[in-house]
């Protein structure tokens, strides 16, 4: 098997029913059987390649699951209806009432709210830590700990987790490492670095079109099978089903992911370097000034750069808001949440994607009200884009 994740995607050929270069779409919720015995086998998970009901697995969803598993070098994968459903199902599969989770303190706001506000209602407690501080992680491990959860590159401060070291620590205590790799598809391969489970919001870079909501879970065959179990599987019982029409669309978009990620990264590095030259505080792991710059260099797959996400701090919330409105007027991109689109998207994390985190906690972790998070697009002329941003910055008083 080729080691480059993009090559593994490119080498996965699926033919349509009549020999088409795109797979046929199985637009069916239920499937027929020629014998009662075969239905029983499928229902019990003992007949791979046969289908019962699309909440269990749909053939079109399975094509997408296979290509995700190939990209992540995992044994198996499950497609879900959103990134949050992927995260929720994994944690509910791994944890019972009374169990504890150790989580990075800088994560997507929806995930923070799930861990902080929702899971305690089920008796599951989360300790939030600086995931880059191994001693702090170790201090929270006890007999009730089941999972260490973090983002490979965190939202929105772009901290980089040392996956190999955290994996070794987890192995010592028989814990599971769950990694959200939404910011860094192809760039980082968490399972090869020691993660047990990798989750994605496919909504973002993987799909790349900002036209759907989708998620995935990559792990061992045994773990994915447990999530599909008709009696106890979180994916089966909670029902986060992906529509096959949308799964087919995401599958096709993945064929260009390697090209898009290279351009996202190239453009983001250009902006990060030029923002730095303007004297603006920049969070971007591709800069030598980033505290985990050398670490991420040691973890990256070759060819894909440091990613398309960067954050700047203009120190003041009103200035940040004025800047984003002005950049939209200047055609830099869209004042909108999410990421991975062809055009640059920008938002203020404290009042959007991280708004679920209380203000006092935002201050504690360094999430300034003046932050502006950029999902840098695949612009052909990034120098023109930078000039538009610079003009916007001058007009609102950033520089």
Long-range contacts (C-beta under 8 A, 24 or more apart in sequence): 4-301, 4-302, 4-303, 5-70, 5-71, 5-72, 5-73, 5-186, 5-189, 5-301, 6-186, 6-257, 6-258, 6-303, 8-70, 8-71, 8-73, 9-67, 9-70, 9-71, 9-254, 9-255, 9-257, 9-258, 10-255, 10-258, 12-66, 12-67, 12-70, 14-63, 14-251, 22-248, 22-252, 23-60, 23-63, 23-248, 23-251, 24-60, 25-60, 25-244, 25-245, 25-248, 26-51, 26-58, 26-59, 26-60, 26-244, 27-244, 27-245, 28-54, 28-58, 29-53, 29-54, 30-54, 43-230, 44-230, 45-225, 45-228, 45-229, 45-230, 54-241, 54-244, 55-236, 55-239, 55-241, 56-228, 56-230, 56-236, 57-228, 58-241, 58-242, 58-244, 58-247, 59-244, 60-244, 60-245, 60-247, 60-248, 60-251, 61-241, 61-242, 61-244, 61-247, 63-247, 63-248, 63-251, 64-216, 64-242, 64-247, 64-248, 64-250, 64-251, 64-254, 65-216, 67-251, 67-254, 68-200, 68-202, 68-206, 68-216, 68-218, 69-218, 71-185, 71-186, 71-254, 72-181, 72-189, 72-190, 72-191, 72-198, 72-218, 73-189, 73-191, 73-192, 74-191, 74-198, 74-218, 74-219, 74-220, 75-219, 75-220, 75-221, 75-224, 76-218, 76-219, 76-220, 76-221, 76-223, 76-224, 76-225, 77-216, 77-217, 77-218, 77-219, 77-224, 78-216, 78-217, 78-224, 78-227, 78-228, 78-235, 79-202, 79-214, 79-215, 79-216, 79-242, 79-247, 80-214, 80-215, 80-216, 80-217, 80-235, 80-240, 80-241, 80-242, 81-213, 81-214, 81-215, 81-240, 81-241, 81-242, 81-243, 82-201, 82-203, 82-213, 82-214, 82-215, 82-240, 83-180, 83-182, 83-199, 83-200, 83-201, 83-202, 83-203, 83-204, 83-213, 83-214, 83-215, 84-110, 84-111, 84-114, 84-201, 84-215, 85-215, 85-238, 85-240, 86-199, 86-200, 86-201, 86-215, 86-216, 86-217, 86-240, 87-111, 87-114, 87-178, 87-180, 87-199, 87-215, 88-114, 88-234, 88-238, 88-240, 89-217, 89-227, 89-234, 89-235, 89-238, 89-240, 90-178, 90-197, 90-199, 90-217, 90-227, 90-234, 91-115, 91-119, 91-124, 91-147, 91-149, 91-178, 92-122, 92-234, 92-238, 93-223, 93-226, 93-227, 93-233, 93-234, 93-235, 94-146, 94-147, 94-176, 94-178, 94-197, 95-119, 95-124, 95-146, 95-147, 96-123, 96-124, 97-122, 97-123, 97-124, 98-123, 98-124, 98-144, 99-123, 99-124, 99-125, 99-144, 99-145, 99-146, 99-147, 100-124, 100-125, 100-126, 100-127, 100-140, 100-142, 100-144, 100-145, 100-146, 101-125, 101-126, 101-127, 101-145, 101-146, 101-147, 101-148, 101-149, 102-126, 102-127, 102-129, 102-137, 102-140, 102-141, 102-145, 102-147, 102-148, 102-149, 103-127, 103-128, 103-129, 103-148, 103-149, 103-150, 104-128, 104-129, 104-130, 104-131, 104-149, 104-150, 104-151, 104-154, 104-159, 104-161, 105-129, 105-130, 105-131, 105-361, 105-365, 106-131, 106-151, 106-154, 106-155, 106-156, 106-157, 106-159, 106-365, 106-367, 107-149, 107-150, 107-151, 107-154, 107-155, 107-180, 108-151, 108-155, 108-180, 108-182, 108-353, 108-354, 109-349, 109-352, 109-353, 109-354, 109-355, 109-356, 109-357, 110-353, 110-356, 111-149, 111-180, 112-354, 112-356, 112-357, 113-356, 115-149, 116-356, 117-356, 130-365, 131-159, 131-161, 131-166, 132-159, 132-160, 132-161, 132-162, 132-291, 132-292, 134-162, 134-165, 134-166, 134-169, 137-166, 137-169, 138-169, 141-169, 141-173, 141-175, 145-173, 145-175, 146-175, 146-176, 147-175, 147-176, 147-177, 147-178, 148-175, 148-176, 148-177, 148-178, 149-178, 149-179, 149-180, 150-178, 150-179, 150-180, 151-179, 151-180, 151-181, 151-182, 151-183, 152-179, 152-180, 152-181, 152-183, 152-184, 152-188, 152-190, 153-183, 153-184, 153-188, 153-285, 153-296, 153-307, 153-309, 155-182, 155-183, 155-309, 155-349, 155-353, 155-354, 155-373, 156-283, 156-311, 156-349, 156-353, 156-354, 156-367, 156-371, 156-373, 157-283, 157-311, 157-365, 157-366, 157-367, 158-183, 158-283, 158-284, 158-285, 158-290, 158-309, 158-310, 158-311, 159-291, 159-292, 160-285, 160-290, 160-292, 160-295, 160-296, 160-299, 162-292, 162-295, 163-188, 163-190, 163-193, 163-194, 163-195, 163-299, 164-193, 164-194, 164-299, 166-194, 167-193, 167-194, 167-195, 168-194, 170-194, 170-196, 182-339, 183-307, 183-309, 183-339, 184-307, 185-257, 185-261, 186-257, 186-258, 186-261, 186-301, 186-304, 187-261, 187-265, 187-300, 187-301, 187-304, 187-305, 187-306, 187-307, 188-299, 188-300, 188-301, 189-301, 191-218, 191-219, 193-299, 196-220, 196-223, 197-223, 202-250, 203-338, 203-340, 204-338, 204-339, 204-340, 204-375, 205-257, 205-260, 205-261, 205-264, 205-308, 205-339, 205-340, 206-250, 206-253, 206-254, 206-257, 206-340, 207-249, 207-250, 207-253, 207-340, 208-253, 208-256, 208-257, 208-260, 208-340, 208-341, 208-342, 209-249, 209-253, 209-341, 209-342, 210-338, 210-340, 210-341, 210-345, 211-249, 212-246, 212-249, 212-250, 214-242, 214-246, 214-247, 214-250, 215-240, 258-303, 258-304, 260-342, 260-378, 261-304, 261-305, 261-307, 261-308, 262-303, 262-304, 262-305, 263-378, 264-305, 264-307, 264-308, 264-340, 264-376, 264-377, 264-378, 265-304, 265-305, 265-306, 265-307, 265-308, 266-305, 266-382, 267-308, 267-376, 267-377, 267-378, 267-379, 267-382, 267-385, 268-305, 268-306, 268-307, 268-308, 268-309, 268-310, 268-374, 268-376, 269-305, 269-306, 270-382, 270-383, 270-386, 271-310, 271-374, 271-376, 271-382, 271-385, 271-386, 271-389, 272-310, 274-386, 275-310, 275-312, 278-390, 278-393, 278-399, 279-399, 280-312, 280-313, 280-314, 280-398, 280-399, 281-312, 281-313, 282-310, 282-311, 282-312, 283-310, 283-311, 283-312, 283-313, 284-309, 284-310, 284-311, 308-339, 308-340, 308-375, 308-376, 308-377, 309-339, 309-373, 309-374, 309-375, 309-376, 310-373, 310-374, 310-376, 311-349, 311-371, 311-372, 311-373, 311-374, 312-371, 312-372, 312-374, 313-368, 313-370, 313-371, 313-372, 314-370, 314-371, 314-372, 314-398, 315-368, 315-370, 316-369, 316-370, 317-348, 317-350, 317-351, 317-369, 317-370, 319-370, 319-396, 319-397, 319-398, 320-348, 320-369, 320-370, 320-371, 320-372, 321-348, 322-396, 323-372, 323-392, 323-393, 323-396, 323-398, 324-348, 324-372, 326-392, 326-395, 326-396, 327-388, 327-389, 327-392, 329-392, 330-388, 330-389, 330-391, 330-392, 331-388, 332-385, 332-388, 332-389, 332-392, 333-377, 338-375, 339-375, 340-375, 341-375, 341-377, 342-377, 342-378, 343-377, 343-379, 344-374, 344-375, 344-376, 344-377, 344-379, 344-385, 345-374, 345-375, 345-377, 346-372, 346-373, 346-374, 346-375, 347-372, 347-373, 348-372, 348-373, 349-373
